[in-house]
């Protein structure tokens, strides 16, 4: 049995293209950062058809999402070298956070960056640093 269930956050906004014999099948890809004991695994996800269209419409960088699908492996030749890959072919996607949590996360990300593009440092942080 080949079933994978993952929960994580998108590393960037999904990309969609259309393929198939008449270019009518949506194919959406994104990378999911999945926590793994103090580190993260970066898993490539591929969606087809309606699942791909849903991902394109509703997901963006930082979205927490739950993915169910199957592990697919393959290979291709690029510049004379064999390239092997592993990805999850998603059969279903779901939100991993509520709308209110997503809005709060987006608001805090926007508030944390000042006009110069740098994160603002909260007051009192200097007192907590082990060095000066």
Buried (B, 14 or more C-beta within 10 A) or exposed (E): EEEBEBEBBBBEBBEBEEEEEEEEEBBBBBBBBBEEEEEBEEBEBBBBEEBBBBBBEEBBEBBBBBBBBEEBEEEEEEEEEEEEEEBBBBBEBEBBBEEEEBEEBEEEEEEEEEEEEEEEEEEEEEEEEEEE
